[in-house]
Amino acid sequence: MKPLHIADCVRSNLENYLTDLGHSEPNGMYDMLLAVVEKPLLEVVMQRADNNQSKAAQYLGLNRNTLRKKLLEHKLID
């Protein structure tokens, strides 16, 4: 069985989401998708970085302050 790439998983799930909407029109999909992807991304990277924010920021290509802001937004830190 060939492993799926992240883009394939996202595409498939978006197609299912739109199918599930039926005749309803989608609204705010961009922000919705970013919100549902960003939190697990931060969780996995923080775990990989042993909760070291500087290291996690480097992995993500973000400024540490930007990472901290996002962690606070998603209630991953106090």
PEQUI-V144531 format. One record per residue. RES is the residue in three letters. OMEGA is omega in radians with two decimals (* if undefined). NEAR is the number of other ideal C-beta (glycine too) atoms within 10 Angstrom. Layout:
res,omega,near
RES,OMEGA,NEAR
RES,OMEGA,NEAR
This chain:
res,omega,near
MET,-3.10,3
LYS,3.12,5
PRO,3.11,5
LEU,3.03,11
HIS,-3.12,9
ILE,-3.12,8
ALA,3.11,8
ASP,3.11,11
CYS,3.13,10
VAL,-3.13,14
ARG,-3.12,12
SER,-3.14,11
ASN,3.07,12
LEU,3.09,13
GLU,3.09,10
ASN,3.12,10
TYR,-3.13,13
LEU,3.07,13
THR,-3.14,8
ASP,3.11,8
LEU,-3.12,11
GLY,-3.11,6
HIS,3.09,4
SER,3.12,8
GLU,3.09,6
PRO,3.13,11
ASN,3.08,8
GLY,-3.08,8
MET,-3.09,11
TYR,-3.14,8
ASP,3.13,9
MET,-3.11,12
LEU,3.11,14
LEU,-3.13,11
ALA,-3.08,12
VAL,3.12,12
VAL,-3.02,12
GLU,-3.08,13
LYS,3.12,16
PRO,3.07,10
LEU,3.14,14
LEU,3.14,20
GLU,-3.10,13
VAL,-3.12,12
VAL,3.11,17
MET,3.10,20
GLN,-3.14,10
ARG,-3.12,12
ALA,-3.12,17
ASP,3.13,8
ASN,3.07,12
ASN,-3.05,12
GLN,3.12,16
SER,3.13,10
LYS,3.13,15
ALA,3.12,22
ALA,3.11,19
GLN,3.11,14
TYR,-3.06,15
LEU,-3.08,17
GLY,3.14,7
LEU,2.94,17
ASN,-3.13,10
ARG,3.13,14
ASN,3.09,10
THR,3.10,12
LEU,-3.13,22
ARG,3.11,16
LYS,-3.13,12
LYS,3.09,18
LEU,3.08,19
LEU,3.13,11
GLU,-3.11,12
HIS,3.12,15
LYS,3.10,8
LEU,3.01,14
ILE,3.09,13
ASP,*,5
